[in-house]
């Protein structure tokens, strides 16, 4: 059976909290203030006001408001005097570009309207293999950040670029005369032109050097790879070639080594095949925190880092035939041995990855994959996106404090915020005669340097990038610089005395790289593939490395595991409201970072979470103390199912204060605990006073306790049983006979076989919960940001949410049977305690939910003003001007996907996000209107995109090709989980998916006949 598992969204729900049950049965958790618009309640009670009279009152008030609005403001526009040939008003232009900011990277298409970038899309041309994550989709909003640094500053005062140029040249000359160091401190550049420019600068200034600093370090993995292969780079794993994946502490579906592995991983996770047994890869995950990779794994083993090290040695022994003694905890050994044996059996179809920050551990990873001859592990096309060295950065700070650094030029980094020992860097900075920071904002570092140099956003800049060896990508501006900014490279050109600008320099430098192609073609495509050969492995003492790793021991009360959240990453975009309001895929909390603790540890230290009457989540505070006495006080606590006992997690990227709007100053700076660039620290935890109020959406908009939302089965059952067994169809009684619910209908349907009929297919096997679709939907559809307080009141405006479900191994029937057989108090306590154990290591499922565009939509039947209606092509439409905000439709929607505009979010100082200033509003899509207060809104299935696709095909005199129809979410989905198209085209991919044995609809027994199709999740257990 597919629906016999017990699913739960939170610890409170697992424990059958009465408040959770109450919230399930009460969608509107706060009393609706009817007296405000209906007058005296007693008078109404005696007047016998009918529904017709009520609507009459509402209609009159709406008409009055409309008449008053006739005297609205006049907005003047300036037309083109000479219209540019390449711009057609109302028609979008797309430019290929590439982003790399030192942390995130992708090959992109940028959608512009009348010279204004408004949306990020993925570049799907051959060779463009890296797609945008949630942060990159949101970076379009960071372009229009009103808190950006607008002009250069000298000693805190507004200045000019000529003054900056003069100051730098004189300082460099002074350093050369006095024998002082000139240091260029940058993030990883991955730009051959910039690196060549820096080499030329150092050649002209022998006292200069270049130091690379990655805020979130991969130094140990880089050191190991450089030792064996002689190149400072990272392996670009291809998980599509792996039948068995073992991950030891590597969240490769998150930000591990840059991320971007989800597309390849998903290819092996979809059980497909025209004939015979259908296969999928198998995935073991050993980790401390619950991560996206752990959520996707077939077998997840929660353990602390010390045991992960021992497990790695055990795997090394089994794969290589070695016998290095280790102290792996006995309770983990059977599962680890099983994973290692299956890995050895898989051979070249197996792969092992690890996030352990230890050079010796990373050497073992290389050794294991070499012995396996893993096809997923290739030294050709290595990743060039991390180059930093922990030792070199530490030495620089010492040199600064010793007074040997005369001039420090920084670009793309914020060490005052991101360095653990920030105080040492600041004290050293005071001894540097001239310091400059090229930055988008006057951040923590730029505010204390001699010169604050405004850098352009990547959408305003030129550049070239080598993300992986053998590829060459270009970055091009899609808008003229908004502020008085200048690229770091253009300043270097001036310091070198090289004529021209960086565009000329890149173009000249690219000639030798793109031989056989042209500059214009590469610029048009965005990427050029050169190809590279595999590196030859050198020698390394793997046995000594294994013995060193085996000595790893846990120390202290807890292991603190620092990580980067899907939303904020390393914190560069902390002032981006889209990312702040983005719910974390695992905890579903926005506007915060927090310490995650296991259920067992939470009970031991009396740390609690509680859902309160208005649906909000409250939690305890804790104080974290490191082994050397450093404290982080009043850290909010989230009780996280799946957290390894004895470990706690905390996200980096929060706690920033400089150059941020007040609303975005949230969370605590976990970088202060990132000592020696090690994400694992020994700490103690103590409960602190107070209660923290979280903005958590997981307990909101529940589907009223229905247990068949997620359907899943095992691969064995999927292959051995008929679909009726693992994709059970709901049955109803008709004429005293049981028939499928989908065959019974209260409505008379009309013919939908002519024209287009749109469906969206969502494969639960391929969805990793990454959230790129959520941010893309925000950008395309002008979805407003409401802020922490409103999210807490269940008033978030996301048109698309990704529900996260935990599941236990037990069935509903099994749970009920065990409860009925309880005998006595002691039996009751032990039984309920045993039943809560699935919370220690639950299985996880992600389910994107948006308007289901039901062919028999319950919202349409209850709308008193026909504001919502059905289109012939399958979409459920909203006429916002007709809506009077009764919210009947939301009450009647079984999927809880409609949003009510409680306030005016546009041009409202109470919601000081991007819609409150002219610059921020430049990101708005002119094809989608901005909704006003008092109306319902929800997913439109991006009707403006489907209409534009049809018009384009019509103008070109051809039918629409399969794959051309897209929604914002399907376009953003890099894993292939979301496929959109026309089911009336029998050969289309979506039509075949809709007819697949795994397909089902949410709440099929309700009879709404949705146009969103889900696919049963199959686990390879």
N, C-alpha and C positions, 0 to 999 in steps of 0.2 A: 504494500500500500504506500501511497505517496504522502498522505496527510495525517499519519498516525503519530507524528512526533509532537512533543510539547514545545511550543514556541513562546518566547517571552522577550520583551523589549528592555526590561530593566530589572535590577535586583528586587526592587519593590514589587514588581509584578510577579516575579517568581515566588515571592513570599506571601502572595495574595493579600497585599495591603488593601485595606478597606477604601482608602482614598483613591487608589488606582481604579477600583471597581466603580466608585462614584463618578470619576472623571470619564470613564468609558460610557456611562449612561447619561452624561450631561455635556453635550458639545459646547454649549455657551456657559462657561463656568462662572462668569460674572453676570449679575442681574442686569437685564436690559432696562435702561432708564426710560420707561414708557411715558412717565408723567411729563417729561421734558417736551414731548411733541404731541401728546394727546390731551394735555391740560389736566383738570382735576379728575382723579381716578374715581371718586365717589359719584360725581356727576355723570361720568361715562357709564358707570355700572347701572344707574337708574334710567339712562336714556335709551338703552337697548341698541347701541350703535352696532350696525351690521357690518359685515365684511365689505359690502358695496359702499357704505358710507365712509368707511375707513379709507378705501382706495380713492374715494372722491376727495377726501381731505388731503391725502397725499398728492393727488393729481393737481389740486388747486395750488398747494404750496410750491410744487415743482414749476407750475406755470408762472407763478409770481416771481420765483427766482430767475426764471428764464427772461422775463420782461425786464427785471432789474439789470440783468447782465447785458442788455442791449447797449448800455452806455459803457461798454468795456474799454480797456486801453487800446490805443492804436500803436501797432508795431510797424515801423518803417524799415524797408529793406532797400539795399542798393544793388541794382541789376548790373550784370556785366556790360560795360561799354563796348568792349571787344571780347566776344566769347572765345575762350581757348578751344582750339579744334579738338583736343583730346578729351574735353569734359562735356558731357551731355547732362544738363540738369535733370535730376530725378533718376539717373542711371548710375549704378555703383561702378567704380573702378577698383581693380585688384592689383596689388604689387607684391611680388615675391621678395621676401627678405628672410633674414636669419637672426635669432636672438641668442645671445650668450652674455649673461650678467655676472659670471663667476660662480653661479650656483645652478641656475636653470638654463636650458638651451632647447631650441626647436627650429625646424624649418617651417616658415609661415607664409600665408597669404594674408595681406592686410586689406580689408574692405574700406574704401574711402568714399565719401559723398561730398562732392563739390570741394575737394581738397582737404577734407576733414576725416581722419581715420576714426572709424566707429566700431570696428569689430576685428577680432583675430580669427582666422581660419587656418586649417592645416594645409600645408603644401603637399599634395599627393603625387607629384611628378616622380618618375623613377629616380631613385637616388636620395630622395628626401625622406629619410626613414624616421625622423624624430618629430613627434607630434606635441602639441601644446598641452601642458597640464593646467590645472585650475589657476595657478598663479600667473602663468603666461597669458591666459585668456583675460585675466583681470588687469594685466599690465597696461591695457589700452586706457583704463581709467587713470592710472598713475601718470600718464602723459599730461592729463588735464588737472593735475594736483595744484591747487592754488597755494600750497605751502612750499612749492619748489623755490630754490635759490634763483633769483631773477637777474642778478648782475654780480660781477666780482666784488669782493670785499678785501680791503687791506687794513689789517689791525682793527677789524670790526666795523670799518666805515666803508660806505659805497665808493667804488673806484672804477677804473677803466681797464680794458685789456692791455692797452699800451703801457699803463703803469705796472701791471702785473708782469708783462714781458720784460720791462726794464729792471724791475726788482729781482726777477729770477736770474737774468743774465749777470747782473752785478754780484749777486750772491754766489753763483757758480764760479765766477772769476775770483772772488774773494776766497772761496774754499780751495781753489787750485793754488792760489798764492800762499795760503796758510797751511796747506797739507791736510785739510779736513775732508771727510768723506762726503760725497754726494750720493744719496740713496734714492732709487726709484722703487717705491713700495707699492705693488699692485696686486690685484687678484690674479688668478690664472687668466691669461689673455686669450690663448688658443687662436691668436691672430698672427699669421706669418709676416704681414706687413708691419704690424706694431712691433713685433719682436726684432725685425730687421732694423727698424727705426731706433729702437733702444740700443741695439748693438752698435749702430753708428754713433749714437750719443756717447756710449762708453768709450768707443775708439777715440773720440775727440776729447774725452775727459777721463783719463786713466784712473783718476781718483774716484770714479763713480762705479756703482754696482747696482744690479737689479735683484730685488728680493721679492719672491712670490708668496703671498699669504692667502690661504683659504680659511675663511671664518669657521667653516665646518670641515675639519681636516680629513684627508684620506692618505696622510703621509705614510703610515705604516704599510699599507697596501702598495703604494708607489715605491717605497724602499725595497720591498720584497721583489716586486716585478723588475725593478732596475738591477737588483743583484743577480737575478737569474737570466734576464733577457737583455740587459744593457741599455734599456730605454726607460725613461721616466714616464710611464703611462699606465693606463688601466685596461683590463680585458673588457671587450665589448661582447658579452655573452649573448648567444642566440638560443633562447629557450624554446623556440619552435622546433629545434632539432633534438630536444631532450625528451626521453620517455620517462625518466626518473630524475627528480630534482630533490636534492638535499640541501637545505639552507641552515647554516649555523649562525644565527644572529644577524642575518642579512635581510633587511626589508626591501627586497628588490622591486616590489610593486609600489614602494614608497620612494624615498629619496636616496637610497643606498647607491653610492657612486654615481649620483646624478639622476638615477631613475630612468624612465623611458623604456622599460623592459616589458610593459604590460601587453603590447601588441603581439610580440613573439610568444609570450607565455599563453595568451588566450587562444592562440592557434592550436595548441596542444591540449586545451582543456574542453573543447567542444566535441562531444562524441558524435562524429559524423562519418559517413562512408556509405557508398551506394549498395554494397553487398557485404554479406558476412558479418562477423562480430565487429562492433563499433568500439574504437579504442580511444583512450585519452591518457595523458601523462599522469604520473603519480607524484605527489609532492609531500615531502616531510619538512616540517619547520620546527627548529629548536630555537626558542627565544624567551626573553624575559617579559617585555611589554607585549600587549596584544597589538599587532600591527596589521596592515592591509595584507601582507604576505601570509601571516598567520591565519587571518580570517579566510583566506582562499585555500589554505592547505587541506589535504586529505587527512593528514595526521599531524597534529600540533602537540609538541611536548614542551610545556612551560618549565623553564629551569633558569637558574641564575648564571651569570657569566663564567664563574669558576667551573661549574659543571659543563658549560658549553665547551670550555677549553679541554676538559677531560674527555668529553664526547668526541671532539675532533681528533684527539690522539687515538681513541678507540677505533674510530673510522679509518684513520691512517694505518693502524696496525692491520685491520682486516683487508684493506685494499692492497697494501704493499707487502703483506706477509711479515711485517715487523713485529717486535714484541716489547715495545716500550711500555713499562709499567705505568699505570695511571690510577687515580683514586675516584673514578666516576661513581656517583651515588648508586647503590645497588637497585634502588627503585626505578632508575632510568635505564639501567643497562640492557634489559631485554629489548626495549623499543629501539635503542640506539644500535644494538647489534643487528636487529631486524632490518633497520634502514641501511646499514652498511652492507649487509649481505645482498640486499636487493640492488644496491648501487653497484656492487661488484658484478652481479649477474647481468645488469644492464650494459656494462662495458662502455662502448663508445656512445651509446644512447643515454648514458647517465652523466650528471654534472653535479659538482659540489661548489657552493658559494658560501662565503663567510663574511660577516661584518665585524669580527673580532679585531680590535685595534691593537694588534701586536704583530710585529714583523715576523716573528717565528710562526705564529698561527697562519699568517698569510703565505709563508713559504710552504706550509703543509698543504694548503689549498692548491697551490701550483703543482706540488708533487702528486697529489691524489688525481688531479685532472690529467696530468701527464701519463700516469700509469693506466688510467681509464682510456686514454686516447680520445677524450670526450670531443664529440663533434660540435657541441655547444660552446666549447672553450677554444677560441681561436686567437692566435697572436697576430693575425693580419687584421688591419683595420682597428687598431687599438684606440681607446678613448683618450683624447688630449685635453679633457675638461678639468682636470685637477693636476697641478704641478707643485703645489706648496710643500715646504719642508718645515716641520716643527722645529728642528734644531737650528736652522738658519734664522727663523723668525725670533726665536728665543735669544740668539746671539745678537741680533740687531737691537733688541731692547736693552741688552747689557751695554752695547756700544753707545747707544744714545745716552744712557745714564753715566757712562764714562766720559762723555763730552767729546767723543771722537767723530760724531756725525754733525757736519756743518749745515747741510741743506737736505731736507727730506721732502720729496715730491710723491704724494700719494694719489692713487686713482682707483676708484671702484671698490673701496674698502672703508670700514668704519671701526678701526681697532679700539677706539676709546669705549665703544659699546660692546664689541664682540670678544675682546681679549679678557680672559679670566682675571689676570693681574693687571687690570686697566690702570690702576694707580701707578704702577711702575712705568707704563708707557707714557702716561701724562707727565710724570716727573722727568722722564727722559726727554719728552717733547719740549719742556721748558729750557733744556740745555742745548736744544737745536737752534741755531741762529735764525734760519729761515725755514718755515714749514708751509706746505701748500697741500690742500685737499681738493681734488677734483670730484665733485659730488653733485647729485641731483638736488640735494637739500642741504641746508645748513644744519647738518646732523651733529651728533655728539662730538665727532672728530673735527668737522669743518668749523665748529663754533669755537675751538681752542687753538686753531692754527693761525699762522701769520697771514696766510692768504686763503680765503674761501673762494674757490673757482667753480662757477656753475657749469656743470657738464650737461650736454643735451641728452634727452631720452633716446633710447635706441631707435625709436621711430622718427627721430630727427637727424640721425647720424649716418655716416658712411663707415663701412668696416668690412673686413673679411675674416672668416672663421674656418678653422679646421676642427670640427667636432670629433670626427674619427679620422685616423690616418688613411689617406687615399681618397678623401672627399675635400672639396673646396666650396665654401658657401660665401655669398655676399650679403651684406647688410646695406640697405639703401634707405634714404629718408623718404617718408610718405607725407610729410608736411614741412613747411618752412619752420625754422626754430621759433618757438613761441616767445622765449625770453632771450636775453643777451648772453647766450651760452657759447662755449667754445670747446671743441674736442681736445682731450689730452694729447692726441697725436698731432694736431695742428700746432699746439704750443711747442711740442718737441721738435717739429720741423723748423720753427722759428729759432729755437735754441741751437739747433744744428746749423743754422744758416742755409737751409735747403729751400730753394724757391718753390712756389706752388702750394697747393693745399693737399690735404690727405686724400681727397678723391683722385687727384692726378697721380699721387704716389702709389695708391692701390692699383690703379689701372696699369701703370708702368710695371709694377712688381708682379702683376698677375700674368703678364705675357708669357713668362716661362712656365707657369703652372698650368694654364688652360690651353696648351698647345693642341691644335686640332679643332679648336672651337673658337668662338669670337667673344669679345667682351659683352656685346649687346645680347647675345644668346644666353650667356651665363647669368647676366643681370636679369634677363627675362625669366629664366628658369629658377634662379635663386640658388642653384646647387650644380656642381660639376663633379662627376665621378672619375677619379684617376685610377684607383685601384692600388693595392699594396700587397706585398708578399709576406708570408709568415716569418716571424723571427725565430732564430735558432736558440734553443735553450742552452744556457751555460751550466756550470756546476754549482751546487750549493750543498751544505752539510745538513741534509734534511733530518738525519738521525739526531743531531745535536739540537736542531730546532724542536723536534718532537719531545726530547727530554726536557727542554726549557719550558715548553708549554705545559707539560705534565706536572710541573712544580707549582702551577697556578692554584691559589687557595683563596677562598672567600675570607674577608676580614671585616670586622665591624658588625653592627646589628643589621644593617640593610645595605644592599647595593642600589645606588641611584643610577638609573639608566637614562641619560639625556638623549633626546631625539628631536627631529624637526616635524612639525605638524603639516598635514596636507595643505592647510590654508595659508599659513604665514611663512613656512619654510625657514630661512635663516633670518627673517625679519626685515629684509630690505623694503618690503611694501607694507610696513606697519600702518601707514596712513591711508591704506586702501580700504574703504568701507565694505566693498564686495567681499573681500577676503576676511575681514573681521566678522562679518555676519554669516559667513559660510560655516555650516555646522560640521564639526569634525566627523569623519565617516564612522569612527568607532564609538566615541562617547556621545556624539550628537550635540556637543556643547559648542556655542559660539561666544565670541567676545571675552575669551579667557584662556589662560593656561593654568594648570593645576597639577597636583601630585596624584598619580594613580596608584592605588594600593589594592592588594588582594582582599577578598572577602574575609579570609581567615585572619589576616593582619589587622584589618579594620576592626573586627570584633575584639581582638586582643588589646588594641589601643583605644577602643571606644570611639572610633572615627565613623561617622555616619553620613548617609545621604537620606533625604526625606522629600517626598513629593507633597506639596502643601495644597491648600484648598483651591487656589486659583490655577493649579496646574504647573506652577513653577517648581524647580528643584533647588533645595537648600543643602548645604554641606558643611562639615566641620572645617576648621583651620588646623594646620600643623606647622611646626617649626622644624626645619631641616638643618642639621648641624654636621659639618664634614669632620674628618679625622683630625684636621689641623685647627679646628675651632671656628671655622667660618660658618655664619648662620644666615639662613634665608627664612625670614619670619612671616607668619600669617599667610602660608601657602594654602589655597583652597584644596579640598580633598574630593576626589572622585573614587568611589569604590568600583573597581574595574574587574568584571569577570574575566578570567583568563590570565590575569597578572600573576607571574610566578611568585610563590610565597617567599618572603625574605627580600623581595625587590620592590622598588618604587620607580615610577617614570615621571619625567618632567620635560616639557617642551621648551626648546630654545625659540628665540625670535620675538618674545614679548618683553614688556617692561621698558620700552623705549619712551622717551619724553621729549627729546629735541625735535623741533620742526614738525610736530604732530598737532592735529586738532584735538581739543580737549576730550572729545568722545573716543578718540583712538588711543588715548593713554590708558592702557589696560594691562593687567597681568604683571608678572615679576620677571626680572632679567636672570634667566638660568645660566647665561654665559659666565656669570660670576663663579659658578661651580664647575666650569669646564677646565679644570686645572690640568696643566701639562697636555692639553688638547686630547684628554681622555674622556670619553663619554660615559665611562663607568667610574663612579666614585663611592668610597665607603662612607656611609652616613648613619646618623641616628635620627629617629623621628619621635617627636613629642606632640601631644595634642595641645593646641592653643585655644584661647578663649574666643568666643564669637561664632556667628553663623554667616556663611557666605551665600549670597543669592546668585545662582547660575542662570544663564539663558540657555536652557536645554530644550530641544524640540522633541526628544524621544518619547516623552510621555504625552505628547499632544497629538491631536488629529488621529486618534487610534481608530481602528476599523471595528470598533465595538465588540472586541473579543472573538471575532470569527476566526476559526482555526485553520481554514484552508486557503489562506492567502499565499503562503509559500508551498509549492509542491516539490518534493525531491525524492530521489531514490538512489540506490547504489548501482554501480556499473554492472555488477553481476545480475541484479534484478532487471536492469534495463535490457540486457542482452538475452536473458533467459525467459522472461515472462512477456505476455502480451501487453500492449499499451493500456488495455482496460484495467490491468492490475496496478501499474505504477503511475498512470495518469487517469485516475478514477473520475468518471463523470457523475455529477450530482443527479440524483433521481427524484422524481416527484410522482404523485399518484394521479392518474388520468383514467377516468371510467373504471376505477378500482384495479387498475394495472399500473405497475411501475414503469415509467418511461424516462428517458433522459430529459433533464430540465431544459436543455437547449432546444428541444423539439416542441415545447409547449409555449404558446405565445398569447398574450392578451391583446396584442396589436395586429393590425393589418399592415404588412410591410409593402412598400412599393418597389418596383424594379430598379435595382442598383447596378445592373450589368452594363449599362451604357455610360460612356464618358469615364472619368476617373473616379476611383474610390480608394481613398488613402487609408493605409494601415501602418502602424508602427510596431515593429517586432523587437522584443527585449529578451535576450538570452541570459538567464540567471547564471549560467556557467561562465560566461565571458565577462560579466560585470564585476569589476574589482572595487567599486565604491569610490573611485578616484575623485569624482565631483567635477570634472571638466565640463560635463553637460550642464551642471547647475549654473556655473558662472557664464557659460556661453548663452544660456537662456536669459540671464540677467542682461547681458549686453545687447542681444538681439531684440528683446521685448520691453526694454525700458522698465524693468522691474525695480521698484523703489527699495531703499534701505530704510529700516524703521528704527534701528538701535536696540541696545540691550534690554532696556526696560519694556519695550513693546514686544520683543521676542518672548520675553518671560511671561507676558500676558497672552501668549498663543496668537499673536498678531503678526507673525512674520509673513512676508508677501511672496515667498518663493513659489513660482509656478510649478517647479519641479522639485520634489524632495527625494532623497534616497533613504528609505527606511532600512534600518539595520535590525535584524532579528537574531537572537540567540536561540539555540535549540538544545534540548537535553537528549540523552539516548533513550529516555523512557517514553512510553506512549501515554496518551490521555487515558486509555482504558487501563493501562498498567498502574498509573498513578491512582486512579479511583479505586482499583482493587486493593492496593496496598493501604490506602487510607481506611477502607471499610474493615480491613483485617487487623487494625490496631487494637491491642488489648492492654489496657492499663496505661498509667502515666509514663512509666519508664519506657514502655514499648512506643508510646506516642513520641516521646522526645527523641529516641534513637532513630525511629522511622523517618520523622520529618527532617532530622539532621542528615540522614542518608540521602533523602530526596533533594536536598539543597546542594549536594556535591557537584552536580552538573555545572553549577555556577563557577566552579573552580577552573574549568577548562571547557567552555561551551563551543559548539560549532556555530559558525556565523554565516548568515546569508544577507546579501544586499538586494534590495528591490527598489528600483526607480519607480516612482508613482507620480503621474501627472493626470490631467483630465483625460478620462478614458474615451471621450468622444463617442458615447454610447449611441447606437442606432435607435435605441428605445430609451432615451435619456429621461430619468426621473426629474431632473431639474427643469426640463422644458414644460412638463405638464403642470407645474405649480407656479410658474412665473405669472403674476397677475397682469403684467404689462407686455408680455411677449418679448422681453429683452434678450432672452436666450432661445435660440431656435436651431434647427438642424439643417445643414446644407446637403445638397444632393451628392457631394463628393465625400461625405462622411464626417466632416468637421462639425463640431458643436460650436455655433457662433455666439458672440456676445455683442449686442448693440448697446454700447455704454451710455449713449444719450437717452436711451429708453429706460435704463435701470433706475429704480427709485430706492434701491437698497433695502428691500424687505427681508432679504436673506433667506427666503423660503427655499431657494435653490440649494443653498449650502446645507440647510437642514435636511433636505431630501436626497442629498448626494451620498451614496454609500461609500464613496472613496475618499471623502473629505479633502477635495482638491481645489475648492473654490476659496478665494481670498476676498475679504471685505476691506475697503479703504476706510478705515476708521478716521483718518485724518487726510489733509492735503499734504502730500509729501514733497510736492514740487514748489519751489520758491517759498519755503516755510522755514523761518529761522529756528523753529523748535526741532527741526530735522536737518541739522547742519552737515549734510553729506554732499554728494556731488550735485544733487539737484537744486541746491540752495545758492549757487553762484553761477555766473555766466560761463566761466571757464569749464566748470564741471559738466554743465549742460551740453557742451560741445560733443560729448560722447553719445548723446541720445540719437536713436535711430529715427529719422524723419518718416519712415514708412509705418511706424507704429505710434499711435497717439499716446500721450501721457494722461493717465486716468486721473480723475478728480475724486474728491471726497464723497463718500456715500454710495459708491457703486461696487458691484462685485466684479472681480477679474479672475482670470485663470488661463491656462494653456490654450492657445489658439491653433495648435499644431502648425505654428508658423505659417499661417495662410498667406502672409505677404511674400514669403519665399516661394511657395508653390505657384502663386500667381505670376511672380516674376519669371519663374522657369517656363511656364506655359507661354507667356508673351514672347520670351526670347526664342523659343522653338517656332512659334507662329511667324515671327518676323523673318526667321531663317528658312521658313517653308519646309519644315520637317517635323516628324513626331518626336516626342520627348523620349530620350533614351533611358534605359533602366539605370538607376543610380544617380540620375540628374536631380530628381526630386529629393530634397533634403529638408530637415528641420534643424534648428540650432543645436539640439542635443545629439541627433544622429551624426551631424557634421563634425561635432567635437569629439565623439567617442572613438578613441584610438584602438580600443580592444575589439571593436566589431560587435559589441553587445547590442547596439541599437541600429536597426536597419529600417529605413523608411521608404515607402514607395506605393505604387498603384497595384492593388490586388486584382483589378480588372485586366491587367496585363498578365496573362497566365504564365508567361516566361520570365516574369520579374522575380528577383530574389525574394522579395517580401511575400509574394504569392505562394512560393514554394515553402517558405518558412511558416506561413499561416496554415498550410495543409500538413505540416510535419506532425509526426506522432507525439512529439514533446510539447506541442502548442496547447495553451489553455488560456482562459480569460479569468480575470479576478472576479470572484463571487458570481460564478456562472449561474448558480441557482436563483439569483435575483432576477435574471432575465433582462438585463440591460443591454446585452449584445454590444460590447465595447468594440472599438476599432484599434485598441492596443492589445497586442498578443504577447503573452509571456511563454517562456519555455521552461519545462520542468528542469530543476537543478539535479545534475547527476554527480554523485561523489564516488571517487575511485577508492573506496575503503575496503 
